[in-house]
Amino acid sequence: MSVTMNVACPGHLPEEKENAMSGTQDATAKQLVPVTVLTGFLGAGKTTLLNHILTAEHGRKYAVVINEFGELGVDNDLVVDADEEVFEMNNGCICCTVRGDLIRILGSLMKRRTKFDGIIVETTGLADPAPVAQTFFVDEDVRGKTRLDAVVTVVDAYNVLATLDESPEAVHQVAFADVIILNKTDLVDEAKLEEIEKRLRQINAHVRIHRAVRGDVPLTDVLDQGGFDLQRALAYEPDFLENTEHSHEEGVTSISLSVKEPLDEGRFHAWISALLQEQGGDILRTKGILDFKGRDERFAFQAVHMMADGDFIGPWKAGEPRESRLVLIGRNLNRPRLRRGLESCRA
Protein backbone atom coordinates (compact mmCIF):
# COMPACT_ATOMS: atom_id res chain seq x y z
CA MET A 1 0.00 0.00 0.00
CA SER A 2 1.33 3.42 -0.79
CA VAL A 3 0.51 7.07 -0.84
CA THR A 4 2.09 9.27 -3.48
CA MET A 5 2.05 12.99 -4.04
CA ASN A 6 2.16 14.84 -7.35
CA VAL A 7 1.95 18.55 -8.07
CA ALA A 8 0.66 19.95 -11.34
CA CYS A 9 0.31 23.44 -12.75
CA PRO A 10 -1.58 23.44 -16.09
CA GLY A 11 -2.42 26.45 -18.23
CA HIS A 12 -4.73 29.48 -17.95
CA LEU A 13 -8.28 29.61 -16.61
CA PRO A 14 -10.69 31.82 -18.61
CA GLU A 15 -12.13 34.70 -16.63
CA GLU A 16 -15.70 33.40 -16.72
CA LYS A 17 -14.62 30.06 -15.26
CA GLU A 18 -12.54 31.81 -12.64
CA ASN A 19 -15.61 33.72 -11.52
CA ALA A 20 -17.78 30.62 -11.57
CA MET A 21 -15.31 28.72 -9.41
CA SER A 22 -14.77 31.46 -6.87
CA GLY A 23 -16.89 29.79 -4.14
CA THR A 24 -18.82 31.47 -1.35
CA GLN A 25 -16.24 31.78 1.41
CA ASP A 26 -15.25 35.18 2.76
CA ALA A 27 -11.69 36.51 2.79
CA THR A 28 -10.73 34.58 5.91
CA ALA A 29 -12.06 31.27 4.65
CA LYS A 30 -10.40 31.78 1.27
CA GLN A 31 -7.03 31.74 2.99
CA LEU A 32 -7.64 28.07 3.80
CA VAL A 33 -6.53 25.68 1.07
CA PRO A 34 -9.55 23.73 -0.28
CA VAL A 35 -9.26 19.94 -0.24
CA THR A 36 -11.24 17.68 -2.56
CA VAL A 37 -11.59 14.03 -1.52
CA LEU A 38 -11.92 11.95 -4.68
CA THR A 39 -13.44 8.54 -4.06
CA GLY A 40 -15.30 5.81 -5.91
CA PHE A 41 -15.36 2.05 -6.20
CA LEU A 42 -12.68 0.03 -7.99
CA GLY A 43 -12.67 0.72 -11.73
CA ALA A 44 -15.09 3.64 -11.58
CA GLY A 45 -12.63 6.01 -13.31
CA LYS A 46 -11.09 8.07 -10.48
CA THR A 47 -7.62 8.20 -12.07
CA THR A 48 -9.12 9.16 -15.44
CA LEU A 49 -10.95 12.06 -13.79
CA LEU A 50 -7.78 13.03 -11.93
CA ASN A 51 -5.80 13.14 -15.16
CA HIS A 52 -8.54 15.30 -16.69
CA ILE A 53 -8.17 17.75 -13.80
CA LEU A 54 -4.38 17.83 -14.04
CA THR A 55 -4.28 18.40 -17.81
CA ALA A 56 -7.14 20.91 -18.10
CA GLU A 57 -6.37 24.56 -18.75
CA HIS A 58 -7.19 26.18 -15.44
CA GLY A 59 -3.92 27.86 -14.48
CA ARG A 60 -3.98 26.48 -10.95
CA LYS A 61 -1.52 24.46 -8.90
CA TYR A 62 -2.81 21.35 -7.17
CA ALA A 63 -1.11 18.92 -4.83
CA VAL A 64 -2.41 15.40 -5.35
CA VAL A 65 -2.22 12.69 -2.68
CA ILE A 66 -2.87 9.20 -4.03
CA ASN A 67 -3.72 6.23 -1.85
CA GLU A 68 -3.19 2.77 -3.36
CA PHE A 69 -4.29 -0.65 -2.17
CA GLY A 70 -1.76 -3.43 -2.72
CA GLU A 71 1.88 -4.16 -2.06
CA LEU A 72 3.06 -2.66 -5.34
CA GLY A 73 2.07 0.93 -6.08
CA VAL A 74 0.99 1.53 -9.66
CA ASP A 75 -1.50 4.40 -9.50
CA ASN A 76 1.27 6.99 -9.54
CA ASP A 77 2.51 5.56 -12.85
CA LEU A 78 -0.98 6.00 -14.30
CA VAL A 79 -1.15 9.69 -13.35
CA VAL A 80 0.19 12.21 -15.82
CA ASP A 81 3.76 13.37 -15.23
CA ALA A 82 3.67 16.61 -13.29
CA ASP A 83 7.45 17.26 -13.30
CA GLU A 84 7.49 17.42 -9.53
CA GLU A 85 8.90 15.24 -6.77
CA VAL A 86 6.95 12.20 -5.63
CA PHE A 87 6.73 10.83 -2.08
CA GLU A 88 5.85 7.20 -1.38
CA MET A 89 4.96 5.70 1.99
CA ASN A 90 4.37 1.97 2.20
CA ASN A 91 2.54 2.07 5.51
CA GLY A 92 -1.03 1.16 4.63
CA CYS A 93 -4.41 2.56 3.67
CA ILE A 94 -5.29 6.22 4.23
CA CYS A 95 -8.48 5.21 5.99
CA CYS A 96 -6.68 3.26 8.71
CA THR A 97 -2.97 3.14 9.56
CA VAL A 98 -1.65 6.10 7.60
CA ARG A 99 -4.01 8.88 8.62
CA GLY A 100 -0.99 10.17 10.53
CA ASP A 101 1.00 10.11 7.30
CA LEU A 102 -1.76 12.02 5.54
CA ILE A 103 -1.67 14.64 8.28
CA ARG A 104 2.11 14.79 7.98
CA ILE A 105 1.96 15.22 4.19
CA LEU A 106 -0.61 17.99 4.48
CA GLY A 107 1.51 19.69 7.12
CA SER A 108 4.62 19.56 4.96
CA LEU A 109 2.71 20.88 1.94
CA MET A 110 1.50 23.85 3.94
CA LYS A 111 5.07 24.69 5.01
CA ARG A 112 6.41 24.81 1.44
CA ARG A 113 7.23 28.06 -0.22
CA THR A 114 5.18 26.86 -3.18
CA LYS A 115 1.57 27.84 -2.60
CA PHE A 116 -1.19 25.52 -3.74
CA ASP A 117 -4.61 26.52 -5.00
CA GLY A 118 -5.99 23.21 -3.79
CA ILE A 119 -5.26 19.65 -2.71
CA ILE A 120 -6.87 16.52 -4.13
CA VAL A 121 -6.85 13.29 -2.11
CA GLU A 122 -7.66 10.21 -4.18
CA THR A 123 -8.63 7.26 -1.97
CA THR A 124 -8.39 3.58 -2.76
CA GLY A 125 -11.52 2.15 -4.33
CA LEU A 126 -12.10 -0.03 -1.27
CA ALA A 127 -12.06 2.87 1.20
CA ASP A 128 -14.83 4.31 3.30
CA PRO A 129 -14.28 8.07 2.77
CA ALA A 130 -15.30 8.92 6.36
CA PRO A 131 -11.87 8.60 8.03
CA VAL A 132 -10.27 10.62 5.24
CA ALA A 133 -12.83 13.40 5.62
CA GLN A 134 -12.44 13.28 9.40
CA THR A 135 -8.76 14.16 9.02
CA PHE A 136 -9.83 17.72 8.21
CA PHE A 137 -11.83 17.95 11.43
CA VAL A 138 -9.67 16.16 13.97
CA ASP A 139 -6.21 17.74 13.56
CA GLU A 140 -5.88 21.38 14.68
CA ASP A 141 -2.97 22.20 12.34
CA VAL A 142 -4.81 20.76 9.34
CA ARG A 143 -8.01 22.60 10.30
CA GLY A 144 -6.10 25.84 10.64
CA LYS A 145 -4.70 25.71 7.10
CA THR A 146 -7.08 23.63 4.98
CA ARG A 147 -10.82 23.13 4.57
CA LEU A 148 -12.76 20.15 3.27
CA ASP A 149 -14.23 21.53 0.05
CA ALA A 150 -16.16 18.47 -1.13
CA VAL A 151 -16.29 14.70 -1.32
CA VAL A 152 -16.53 13.77 -5.00
CA THR A 153 -17.56 10.18 -5.76
CA VAL A 154 -17.01 8.64 -9.20
CA VAL A 155 -19.61 6.01 -10.10
CA ASP A 156 -19.37 3.41 -12.88
CA ALA A 157 -22.74 3.53 -14.65
CA TYR A 158 -22.28 0.07 -16.15
CA ASN A 159 -21.70 -1.75 -12.85
CA VAL A 160 -23.05 0.53 -10.11
CA LEU A 161 -26.40 -1.17 -9.43
CA ALA A 162 -24.76 -4.54 -8.80
CA THR A 163 -21.95 -2.90 -6.83
CA LEU A 164 -24.40 -1.14 -4.50
CA ASP A 165 -26.13 -4.47 -3.85
CA GLU A 166 -22.85 -6.21 -3.02
CA SER A 167 -20.68 -3.58 -1.33
CA PRO A 168 -21.45 -1.50 1.79
CA GLU A 169 -18.33 0.57 0.97
CA ALA A 170 -19.90 1.65 -2.33
CA VAL A 171 -23.08 2.69 -0.51
CA HIS A 172 -21.00 4.75 1.95
CA GLN A 173 -19.14 6.43 -0.91
CA VAL A 174 -22.47 7.54 -2.40
CA ALA A 175 -23.86 8.58 0.99
CA PHE A 176 -20.83 10.77 1.80
CA ALA A 177 -20.73 12.48 -1.60
CA ASP A 178 -21.34 16.17 -2.14
CA VAL A 179 -20.95 15.51 -5.88
CA ILE A 180 -21.31 12.32 -7.92
CA ILE A 181 -19.66 11.93 -11.31
CA LEU A 182 -21.77 9.31 -13.08
CA ASN A 183 -19.07 7.96 -15.38
CA LYS A 184 -19.16 5.59 -18.40
CA THR A 185 -22.61 6.82 -19.40
CA ASP A 186 -21.91 5.79 -23.00
CA LEU A 187 -22.21 2.14 -21.96
CA VAL A 188 -25.86 2.27 -20.86
CA ASP A 189 -29.09 3.70 -22.30
CA GLU A 190 -31.14 6.63 -21.02
CA ALA A 191 -33.66 4.45 -19.19
CA LYS A 192 -30.87 2.74 -17.26
CA LEU A 193 -29.27 6.12 -16.42
CA GLU A 194 -32.56 7.36 -15.00
CA GLU A 195 -32.87 4.16 -12.94
CA ILE A 196 -29.33 4.64 -11.64
CA GLU A 197 -29.89 8.28 -10.70
CA LYS A 198 -33.08 7.35 -8.86
CA ARG A 199 -31.18 4.68 -6.90
CA LEU A 200 -28.37 7.13 -6.04
CA ARG A 201 -30.89 9.71 -4.79
CA GLN A 202 -32.56 7.08 -2.63
CA ILE A 203 -29.26 6.90 -0.76
CA ASN A 204 -28.30 10.60 -0.94
CA ALA A 205 -31.31 12.72 -1.85
CA HIS A 206 -29.52 16.06 -2.27
CA VAL A 207 -26.30 15.06 -4.01
CA ARG A 208 -25.40 16.80 -7.27
CA ILE A 209 -25.05 14.28 -10.12
CA HIS A 210 -23.10 15.03 -13.30
CA ARG A 211 -22.97 12.57 -16.18
CA ALA A 212 -19.63 11.90 -17.86
CA VAL A 213 -17.75 9.79 -20.38
CA ARG A 214 -14.14 9.06 -19.40
CA GLY A 215 -14.35 11.60 -16.59
CA ASP A 216 -14.74 14.52 -18.98
CA VAL A 217 -16.75 17.07 -16.97
CA PRO A 218 -16.34 20.83 -16.45
CA LEU A 219 -13.99 21.48 -13.55
CA THR A 220 -16.67 23.71 -12.03
CA ASP A 221 -18.58 20.45 -11.37
CA VAL A 222 -15.71 19.07 -9.27
CA LEU A 223 -13.53 21.80 -7.79
CA ASP A 224 -14.33 24.78 -5.56
CA GLN A 225 -17.69 23.43 -4.44
CA GLY A 226 -17.55 25.47 -1.22
CA GLY A 227 -18.40 22.63 1.13
CA PHE A 228 -22.13 22.69 1.64
CA ASP A 229 -23.32 25.66 -0.43
CA LEU A 230 -27.00 26.38 0.22
CA GLN A 231 -27.49 28.54 -2.87
CA ARG A 232 -25.93 25.87 -5.07
CA ALA A 233 -28.18 23.22 -3.50
CA LEU A 234 -31.30 25.31 -4.05
CA ALA A 235 -30.27 26.15 -7.63
CA TYR A 236 -29.74 22.47 -8.39
CA GLU A 237 -32.82 21.27 -6.48
CA PRO A 238 -35.43 24.02 -5.93
CA ASP A 239 -37.57 21.78 -3.67
CA PHE A 240 -34.58 21.11 -1.44
CA LEU A 241 -36.46 22.02 1.73
CA GLU A 242 -39.51 19.95 0.92
CA ASN A 243 -37.74 16.90 -0.51
CA THR A 244 -37.65 14.21 2.17
CA GLU A 245 -37.14 11.28 -0.19
CA HIS A 246 -35.27 8.39 1.31
CA SER A 247 -35.11 4.64 1.19
CA HIS A 248 -33.62 1.82 3.17
CA GLU A 249 -30.63 1.00 0.97
CA GLU A 250 -28.34 -0.62 3.53
CA GLY A 251 -30.37 1.37 6.08
CA VAL A 252 -29.02 4.68 4.75
CA THR A 253 -31.51 7.57 4.60
CA SER A 254 -31.32 11.27 3.83
CA ILE A 255 -33.29 13.89 5.77
CA SER A 256 -33.47 17.67 5.34
CA LEU A 257 -34.74 20.04 8.04
CA SER A 258 -35.40 23.78 8.11
CA VAL A 259 -36.27 26.44 10.67
CA LYS A 260 -37.36 29.92 9.65
CA GLU A 261 -36.73 31.60 13.02
CA PRO A 262 -33.14 32.45 14.10
CA LEU A 263 -31.39 29.83 16.21
CA ASP A 264 -29.68 30.30 19.54
CA GLU A 265 -26.01 29.57 18.88
CA GLY A 266 -25.34 27.97 22.25
CA ARG A 267 -28.43 25.78 22.14
CA PHE A 268 -27.61 24.52 18.66
CA HIS A 269 -24.05 23.56 19.55
CA ALA A 270 -25.24 21.82 22.70
CA TRP A 271 -27.93 19.91 20.80
CA ILE A 272 -25.79 18.87 17.84
CA SER A 273 -22.92 17.85 20.13
CA ALA A 274 -25.22 15.62 22.18
CA LEU A 275 -26.80 14.18 19.03
CA LEU A 276 -23.47 13.31 17.44
CA GLN A 277 -22.17 11.90 20.70
CA GLU A 278 -25.21 9.64 20.93
CA GLN A 279 -25.75 8.75 17.27
CA GLY A 280 -22.49 9.70 15.56
CA GLY A 281 -21.78 6.12 14.63
CA ASP A 282 -24.97 6.03 12.57
CA ILE A 283 -24.87 9.59 11.20
CA LEU A 284 -22.51 9.43 8.23
CA ARG A 285 -22.65 13.07 7.20
CA THR A 286 -24.23 16.28 8.50
CA LYS A 287 -24.08 19.63 6.71
CA GLY A 288 -26.01 22.85 6.79
CA ILE A 289 -26.26 26.63 6.67
CA LEU A 290 -27.50 28.21 9.90
CA ASP A 291 -28.90 31.59 10.96
CA PHE A 292 -27.86 32.46 14.51
CA LYS A 293 -29.62 35.28 16.36
CA GLY A 294 -27.50 38.40 16.64
CA ARG A 295 -25.18 37.31 13.82
CA ASP A 296 -25.17 38.93 10.39
CA GLU A 297 -23.21 36.11 8.76
CA ARG A 298 -24.21 32.61 7.66
CA PHE A 299 -22.75 29.73 9.66
CA ALA A 300 -21.63 26.69 7.62
CA PHE A 301 -21.71 23.44 9.60
CA GLN A 302 -20.24 20.08 8.61
CA ALA A 303 -19.75 16.82 10.46
CA VAL A 304 -18.45 13.36 9.64
CA HIS A 305 -19.74 10.88 12.20
CA MET A 306 -18.82 12.51 15.55
CA MET A 307 -16.25 14.94 14.14
CA ALA A 308 -17.81 18.38 13.62
CA ASP A 309 -16.60 21.75 12.40
CA GLY A 310 -18.10 25.03 11.30
CA ASP A 311 -17.41 28.69 10.65
CA PHE A 312 -19.07 31.90 9.53
CA ILE A 313 -18.77 32.30 5.76
CA GLY A 314 -19.97 35.81 5.04
CA PRO A 315 -23.18 37.82 5.04
CA TRP A 316 -26.55 36.68 3.79
CA LYS A 317 -27.13 37.72 0.20
CA ALA A 318 -29.70 40.36 -0.66
CA GLY A 319 -33.12 38.78 -1.00
CA GLU A 320 -31.89 35.46 0.41
CA PRO A 321 -34.28 33.99 3.01
CA ARG A 322 -32.59 33.80 6.41
CA GLU A 323 -33.49 30.22 7.20
CA SER A 324 -31.49 27.47 8.85
CA ARG A 325 -31.22 24.30 6.78
CA LEU A 326 -29.65 21.07 7.94
CA VAL A 327 -29.10 17.80 6.04
CA LEU A 328 -28.38 14.49 7.80
CA ILE A 329 -27.42 11.28 6.01
CA GLY A 330 -27.16 8.00 7.89
CA ARG A 331 -28.95 5.09 9.51
CA ASN A 332 -31.74 4.94 12.09
CA LEU A 333 -32.64 8.61 11.61
CA ASN A 334 -35.84 9.58 13.40
CA ARG A 335 -37.17 12.54 11.43
CA PRO A 336 -39.75 13.78 13.99
CA ARG A 337 -37.19 13.61 16.80
CA LEU A 338 -34.54 15.39 14.74
CA ARG A 339 -37.01 18.07 13.68
CA ARG A 340 -38.05 18.68 17.26
CA GLY A 341 -34.40 18.85 18.29
CA LEU A 342 -33.54 21.51 15.72
CA GLU A 343 -36.69 23.48 16.51
CA SER A 344 -35.75 23.45 20.21
CA CYS A 345 -32.70 25.52 19.28
CA ARG A 346 -34.84 28.50 18.23
CA ALA A 347 -33.84 31.71 20.00
Secondary structure, DSSP 8 states (H G I E B T S, - for coil): -EEEEEEE------HHHHHHT--S--HHHHTSEEEEEEEESTTSSHHHHHHHHHHSS----EEEEEEE-SSS--HHHHS---SS----B-S--TTTTTHHHHHHHHHHHHHSSS--SEEEEE--TT--SHHHHHHHHH-HHHHHHEEEEEEEEEEETTTHHHHHHH-HHHHHHHHH-SEEEEE-GGGS-HHHHHHHHHHHHHH-TT-EEEE-STT---GGGTS---SS-HHHHHHH-TTTTT------BTTEEEEEEEESS-B-HHHHHHHHHHHHHHHTTTEEEEEEEE-BTT--EEEEEEEETTEEEEEEEEE--TT----EEEEEEEES--HHHHHHHHHTTB-
